[in-house]
Amino acid sequence: MDLQQPKPLKVLAIGSPLSELETLKQKITAINAKHGPFDAVVLVGDVFAPGSDGSELDGLSFPVPTYFTLGKHSLPQSVQDKILNTGGEVSNNLVFLGRSAVFTTAQGLKIACVGGNHDEKLYESGEEVDPLAPTMTKKDVHHLASNSLFHPKTSAEADSLASARQSTTAMPSPFLGADLLLFSSPPPSLSLFSQSYPTSGVTLDHPATPLSEVITKARPRYLFWGEGEGFWEREPFGWTGADGQEERWTRAVKLGALGGAAPAGGKKARWFYAFTLPPQTPNTPVPPRPANTTPNPFHLPPTVAPSGIHPGVPGGRKRAALEDQKAAFDGETGVKKAKTEHGAPPENYVCKICSIPGHWIQDCPEKAKQTEYRQPPPGYTEHLIRDCPNKEAADAARRGGGPRPPPPGYVCRACGMQDAHYIRECPVVAEREGERAKRKELGPAECWFCLSNPKVTKHLIVAIGSETYVTLPKGQLIPTLPRHIAQGGAKPLVPGGGHVLIIPIAHHPTLLSIPADDAMSIISELESYKSALRACYASHGAVPVTFEVGRLTGRGGHAHVQIVPVPQELTSKVADAFRIAGEKQGLDWEVEPERALARVGSTGNYFKVECPDGTKMVHLLKGNFDLQFGRMVLAGLLGLHHRIDWKECGQSEEEEKADAQAFKKALGPFQP
């Protein structure tokens, strides 16, 4: 298969026409005349409206080759018959790709697709369905993920002269993958790390989790899907190559529908997206990093903690675990990989150490010399510590005479002794750590948030999913009772108050510590609930503020995020409120929040807040931290200073039940 694309290609993507095919033709003709010529058009979603007989196609001819896959609805029988008779062309220049397929055009454009709805039970059963039924199957996903386009033969595998010749002009790794990937169902995880998602108006309810495998194998340059309302262009994210550097980029776009009626009181969401794909040949330069990139939300390589025990998980569950949350929520991994054999670099690769092509930077013969003769940085006295002439004597002294003594005047902060020992060797500290180690780690049987604990306050639960549940907290910040409102504050905008916790059902101490095997499904469902809450709050004139304290210290805990509704008019004030309050308490806000979380990994402690304007803020916990900080900031913003302490906001069980039922009713229409 020739993987090259020698010339730039112009492509036009259009959302669901819903049987308005004459309008579709007119739009393509107009856009092509003004901005073309286009090499291809792809249709995302449903070409035909439910109940169509396919007569809309009669006499139609499209000006540009146009491709489509299955949407949510069945194709008209007459269209199915044409597909079976022609192999895919249902009208002049209108071609059906299949429910799961990879198609390469004459110009080298590589289009991959998985169409149809995601029925979880049917999918897991592995049951076969009609090839033209609008239902995604395991076979569809496996068929696409194993396509040879994503697994090209190496020269060692070449079994013929032709394939051997082809391998000599093999495409570099950055150019391996699909150009376009088309889905009907929304893919999972795209909201992770995105600053633009909270304000996009798009919801990712019921994401099709199996599509993540297709995305990681296809590494598309562009990913499109059409289900749901609205338009959203996500920030680009990258894919790492063999050298650990990001080399290929994906842009994901949710398109609105061309056909159908506009929403009441509004206008249709943007339904088209035009773009140019740069050439891809063995001699093409690797594309530069786009602006505004985020970590990769799909890159979850499994790593195993020592002895197969996941750190921070009570009971030492044995499972494939992520040592670093870079792997769970980012496209990078902090775990040093074992050295493996790798082939020669591409012709255009030049070593940055010696400026000579032909070898990777890690194999450079000058690398050892560079390290050996490296001078100490400014401020270092005379030599690096490894080159110290007294190093051997100091090491020998430590081996024979115990720990190194502190400098004159040093006072241990733990016991107060002077010139005796460093704090790390203090017997008081050793005793304290020993007592701490003896304390039993908090387990599910004692955890307030584990549903298996009979003491859990179940009457506050408002929704239970397969991986997470939503509950009102004890003593929520928002007052709902007349006697509490009289103390200060306003009548709640959201019925039942609306202050909730989203909690994983499985016992994990923080969201970052969740093993890779579980992280995708848990985080996807959590994001679905956040979308539902956002829509629910919006219907009552409110916006959500989400915050999480992630701590692995002490006896551990149970991961959860808190979400509090605030009036829409406060949207622009939330981030400043947290920033100012944090500065007063000496908190350092990270410049790149998501990358900071990725850097500290699964054993990191952190405070994270997501503001309604899309701003994300992260502080890495280094010492003492007020666990009520998030509540305290919002209490100040809402004029509820007297409700900072949840213990001072008590209600009777009947009052709590009334709040839970009121909010459950309000959330019902938006449930994922």
N, C-alpha and C positions, 0 to 999 in steps of 0.2 A: 504493500500500500504506500503510495507517495504521500508523505505528510507535509510536503512543502506548499507554501502559499507565496508565490513569487511577487505578487503585486498587492497594493492596498485594496481592501474590499469595503464598499459602502453597504451597510445593512440597515433596514428599517424594521423595527419590531412594533406590532400593533396588538392591543388588547382585544378581548372577545367581541367579534362582530355581531354575534347573536342574530344571525340570519339577515342582517342589513348588508347584503353583499353588493348591491348596486352602489350604496354609499361607500362601502369599502373600496370598490374599484375607483370611484371618483376621488377619494382621498389619496389613494396610492398614485393615481395619475397626476394629481395636483402637486403632491410633495415631490414626486420624481421629477416633474418639470422644473420645479423651483430649486430643489436641493440636490438632485441626482446628477448623473444616472446612478441608480442603485443596482447592486449585483444580486441582491436577494431581499425578500420580505418574509418575515416569520410571524405567524399568528399565534398568540398566547391565550389559552383559555378555550372557550366554546365558539366554534365557527357558526353553529346552528343553534337556534333557540329551541327549548323543549316543545315538542309537538310539531316541529317542522316536517314537511314532506319532501324537502329537498328541491322544490321547484324553483327556488331562488337562483339556482345555478343555471337555469335554462338560458342558453345563448350568451353566457358570460365568458369573457376572455380577459385575462389580467395582463397589464403591461410589463410586469416584472415577475420572474419566477418566485412563486409564493408557496410557503410550506407550512403545514399544520400537523398537530397531533390530537389525540383525544382530550376532551375537556371533562366536565362533570356529567354531561348528559350524553345519551346515546345518539349516534349519528342516524339520520333518516335512512330508512331501508333502501331507498333508491340510491343513496350515496354509498351505502355498504355494498350494494350490487356492483356499482361502478368500480369500486376499489378492488373487488374480487375479479372483475373482468379485465381491468387495465393494469393492475399491480400498484395503483396508487394515484394516478392522475384522474381527478374527478371533473376537471374542466381545463380549458387551455391555460397552462401556466399555474394551475392550482394543484399541488401535490400533497397527498397524505403520506406522512413519514412512517406511520405505525404507532402502536401504543408504547413500545420500547424499541428504540433504534438508534443507530449512528449512520448518518448520511453525509457523504462528501461530494460537494458540487464540482463541476468542471473547473471552477476557478480555485479550488482547494479549500473552500469554506467547509468546516467540519461541524455539523449540527447533530447534537445528541438530544434525546427526549425520553421522558417517562410520563405518559398521560394517565388520566383516570383518577377516580377517587381513592382514598386510602381507607379501606374497611379493615380495622385492626384485627378483628376475629377471623375474617376471611383470609387476610394476609398471613396470619400465623398458622392457619390450618394448612397452607400450602396448596389449597384446592385450585385446580385449573379452571379458567373461565374462557368464554369465547374470545378469540383474538381481537374482536372489535367491540367487546364490552367495555364500558367506561370504568373499569375497576383495576387498580394496580395489584400485581401479584409478586410473590417472591421470585418467580422465574423472570419477570420483567427486570427486577433490580439486579439479579445475578447476571442476566444476559448482558445488561449494559455495563455493569462494573467489571466484567471479565473480557470486554471487547479488546481486540488486539491493538486498537488505536492507543489504548492507555498502557499496554504492555508490549511494546515493540521488541522484536527479536534482536539479540546482540549478535556480533560477528561470530561468536563461538557457537551460536545456535543456527547459523546459516546453513541450510541443507541443500543449496543449489548455487550454481554460478550466479544466477540473477540476484538471489537474495544476498549473496556475498558482496556483489557489486553495490547493491543498495545499502548495505551496512557501512560501506566506506563513505557514504554521504549521509549518514544517519543524522537526524535532527538533534541538536543539543537539548539537554534536559529542560531548559526554560520554555521550550516550544512544544513539549509533549502534553497533550490533553485536548479537550474539545474547545472549539471557538465559542459555540453557543450551547447552552443547556436549557431546555424548555421543560417546565413542569406545569401541571394543572393544580395540584395540591401545594399548599405552602410548605416550604422546607423548614426544618427545625433550626434553632440556635442563632438565626441571623440577627436577632435583637441584642445578643451579647456583645458588649464593648461598643455598641453604636450610640453616639451622642445624638444622632438625628432621629432615632426611632421614637422616643417618647413624644415628640411633637409632630410626628408624621401623620397621625390619624389612622394609620394602618394597624390592623390587629393580626396576630399570628395564631389564631385559635385553631385547635386541632391540627398541629403540624404533623406531617408524615415523617416520622422519625427515620424509617429505612432510607429515605432519600439522602441522608448524611453520607452513607457509604458511596452512593453514586457521585456525590459532589467531591469527596476526597479522592476518588479514582479519576474522575474526569478533569478535575482542576480547570474548570471552564474560564475563559476570558470574560464571558458575560453569562449571567444566570438570570432567567426570566420566569415569573409565574404570574397567574392571573386571578386566582380565587380570592374573593373578598373585595371590599370597597377600597377605593383610594389609590394614590400613586406614591411610591417611595423609592428613592435611589439611595441605596446604602453606601456608606464609605467603603472604599476598596480594602481588601485584605490579601495577604500574600501566602505563598507556598514555598517552603524551604527546599533547597536542593541537597545534593550529597555533601557539599561543603558546609552545610548548616546555615547558609545565607538565603534570604528570600530572593527568588528568581522569577516568579510568575505571579500575576495579580488577577483577582476576580472582582468584578463589579456586579452586584446583585440589584435587580430592578423589579419592583412590583408595578404592573401596569393596570390602569383603570380600563373599563370596558368601552369600546367604540359604540356598540349597540345598546339598546335598552333605554329606559327613561332616566332622566336626571333625578337625583334625590330631591325630596320635597324641600323647597325653599333654597336650593343650591344649584350648582352646575356640575357637570360631569368632571370626574378626575381626569388628569392627563392620560391619554390612551395610546400615545405613540412615543417612540424613542429611536432616534437616528444616530448612527455612530459609524466610525471608520476603524477597521482592523488593520494595523500595520502589517507589513509582510513578515513571513516566517520562513527562513531558509537556513542552511548550515552556516552561512556567512553573515546573517543578520545580527546586529548588536543586540545584546540582552536589553529588554525594555527597562527604563529607569523606574525607581519607586514613585508611584503617584502621590499627589498631595493628599493629606488628610486620611492616611491609612490607619487601620486598627489592627490589633492582634487577630489571628485567624480563629474564628469561633468553632471550627470543625476539627482542628488538629488535636487529637487526644491520644498520643502514643502511650501505651501502658508501660509502667516501670514498676519494679517490685521492691518494696522496702526490705531491710535485712530480715532474714528468717521468714520472709513472706508475711510479716506482721505489719499492718498499716499503722503508722504512728498516729497516736491520738484517738484511736478507735477503741472504746472499751471492749474488753473481751478478746482483744487481739485478733480480730477477724482475719482469716487467711484469704487473701484475694489479690488479684492483680491490682496494684495500687499505684497512684501517681505520686512520685516523690516530690514533684514540683508542679505547682498550679499553672506554671507556664504551659504544661502539657494539658491541663484540664480546661483552661480558659484562654489559652494563647497559642500561637503557632510556634513557640520556641520551647525547648526543653533544657533545664539546667542540669540534667544528669549527663555526666561525661560518658560518651559511648566508647565501647571497645574499638580499638583500631581495626579497620577492615580494609581489604584490598579494594582499590578503586582503579578505574581505567585512566587513560590519558585525558587531559583536559581538551576542550575544543580549540580549534586553531586560533581563535581570537582571544584566548585567555593568556594574560601576561602576569607572571609572578610579581607581586608588589614589593618583595624584598630585593631581588636581584634584577628585576625588569627584563627577564629572559623568558620566552615562552617554552612550552614543552613539559612542564611539571606543575603540580599543584603547590600552593604556598606552604602547606604543611610538609612537603617533601623537599623543600629548597635546601641545597647543600650549604648555603650561606646562613641558614637559620641558626644553626648551632654556634657559628662564629659570632653572629650578631648578639646572641644571648650571652656568650662567654665574655665578650669584651664590653658589654654594656656598662656605661658609666652611671654612677648613682645620680638621682635627681637632685635639683637645687635644694639645699637645706640638709642633705645627708652629709655627714662628716667623713671625708676621705675615701670611704669604701662602703660597699654593700655589706650587710650583716653576714652573708654567706662567704665573703672574702676576708672576714676579720682574722688577723693573725693570732688572736687570742681565743678563737672559737673552740679549738680542740681542748685547750686548758679549761675553759669554762664548762664545756660539756663534761669533761672528766670530773671536775669538781662537783657538778650536779649529780653525776652518777654515784660518786663516792660519799658526798657529804650532805645529801638531802637537798631540799629546795634552795633556790638562790635567795640570799637575804635582800631585804628591801633597802633603798638608799637611806642615808641618815636623815632623821626627822620624819620618816613615814609613819603615819598613825592609822591603824586598822579601824575602819568605820564600824565594824561589827562588835569588837570587844574593847576598843579604846587603847590598846597597848601600842607603845611606840618602839620603833626599830626592832620589832620582834618577827613579823611575817607579813606577807601580802594578805589581802582579804580573802583571796581564793584558797589560801592554806590555813585560814583561821579555824580552830576547833569549834568555835561557836557556830560558824556557818556550816561546818560539816555536820554538827549535831542537828541543826535546824533542817538541813536538807534531808537528813536521814529520817526525821520525824515526818517531813512532808511526803517522802517516798512511801512511808507506811500507810498514809491515808488512802483509803480505798477510793479508786476513781469512780466517779459518778456513772452508774449503769442505768439501763432502761427501766429496771424495777423501781428506781428511786427518782427517775427523771420526771419533771413536771410536764414535759411535752411528749413523752412516749405514750401512745395510745394503749399500750399493754399495761400501763400503770393504772390500777383502779382508782387512784386519787386524782387522775386528770379531770379537769372541770369540763365534762363533755357537753354540758348544756350551752356552752358558749361557742361551740363549733358551728360554723355556718355552711361549710362545704368540705367534702372529702373527695379527693381524686385518687388515682392509682399510685401516685408517688408522694403527694403532698396533701396537706389540709389547711383550711383557712379558719381562724378562730378570732373572736374578740378577746382582748386580754383582760385580765382582772384589773379593775381600776383604770379603764381607758382614759386617755387624755381629754377627749371631747365630752363635755357634760351633756347629759340627756335628760336629767330629772329637774323639775322646777326648782327644787331646793338647792341644787348645785348651780344651776344657771343664775340664780339670785345672788350667789357669791361672786359672780363675775363671769364675763363671757357672753356669747350670744346663743340663741337657739340653734341646734345643730342643723347644718345644711343637709346632711345625709341621714336618712332614717336609721335609728339605732346607733348614731354616732359615726360609725364607719372606720374607727381606728381598729386595724386588724393585724394579725401575725400570719405569715405564710410559713409553714413548718414542714420539712421533710418527714415522712412517716418513719423512715429508717433513722436510727440513732447515729448521727454524725456531729462532731463538735462544732465544725464551721462548714460553710459552703465550699471553701477552698480545699478542705480536707477530704471531700468526697472522692472515692476512687473513680478512675476513668470509666470502668464498666457501668457505674451507676450515674455518673455525673450528667451525661447527655439527657437521659430521660427525666431526671429530677429537675434540672435547670430549665428544660423545655417546658415542663408543666408549670413550674414556678413563674416563668415568663408569661405563660398563657393566663394564669390567674392575675398577674399584674396588668395585663391588657384588659381583662374583664373588669377589674377594679377601676382602671382609668376611665373606661366607658361608663361605668356605673356612677362614679363621682361626677363626670362631666354632665350627666343628665340632671344633676342637682346643683350645678354651678360651682363645683369644686374640682381641685386637681390633687394628685397624690404626691406625697413626699415619702421616699423609701429610705430606710437606714438599717444598717446591720453592724453589730459589734461581733467581731470574730476573735475569740480567745481560746487558746489551747492550754492556758495556765491553770493552776489550781486543780480542782477535781474534774475539770472539763465541763461540758454542757451540751446543749442540743441546738444545732444550727437553726436560725430563724431570721426572717426579716420583718421589720415593722413598717407598716404603711399607714400614714395619717392624712386624711383629707384636709386641705386648707382652701379658703375662698380663691376663686380664679384671679381676683384682682391682686393677690399676693404672689402670683407666679414669679415675677421678676425680683422679688425681695428675699426669696428663700436662700439662694446661694450666698448673698451678702450677709444674711443673718448667721449662717454657719461659719462663714469666713471670719467675720468679726469676733464671734464668740470663741472660735478656735484660737485666734491670735491672742485673745485675753487670757486663755488658759495655756498658752505656750505650745499649741499644736502646730505641726508642720504639715501643710497640705502639699501633696505630691503634684508636680507639674504634669506628669503623665500617669493618671490614676490607674488605668488598667495594666499598664506595663509595670507599675510599681507592685501591684498584686501578683503579677506573673513572676516578678523577680524574687519576692519573699517565699513564694511557693506554698505547698500544702501545710507547712508547719508555721506559717506566718500569723502574726496577730495584727488586727487592723480594725479601723472604723471606716465605714463607707456610707456615703449618702448620695442618692439620686434625686436631683431637684426637678421640679415640673417643667423648667425651661430647657431640660436636656443636659444641664451641667452635672457632671459626676465628680465627686470629691472623695479623696482617700487620705487618711492619716495612718501611718504605720505605728502601732503601739510600741513604745520603747520602755515605758515605766508605768507609774500609776496613771490610771485613766478612770474618769467618772463614768460609770456604766449608764447613768441617766443623762449623759450629755445631749444625745439626740432629742430626747423628750424635753429637756430643759430649754433648748434653743427654740423648739416649736411652741412651747408654753409661752415663752417671751414674745414670739411673733404673734400669737393669737390672744395675748392678754390674759393668759391662764397661769400666772406665776404660782398661784395657790394650789395648782394641780401637778406640780413637778413630781412629787412623791406619789406613786400609784397607791401606796398604802393609805393615803389620806383621801382616796376617791372611792371608798367602798360603797357597795350596793348590796341589797338583799338578793337572794337567789332568784326570787320572782322578778325583781327589777332587771337582773341580768338576763333572764330568759326573755323578757319582753324586748330588750334591746336586740338580742340575738335574732329573735323572730322577725323584728322589724327590718333589720339589715338583710337577713336571708331573703325576705320578700323583695327588697330593693335590688339585690344582686341577681336574683333569679333570671331575669331576661337576658343577662349578660354572661351567664355561666359558660365556661369553655366546654 
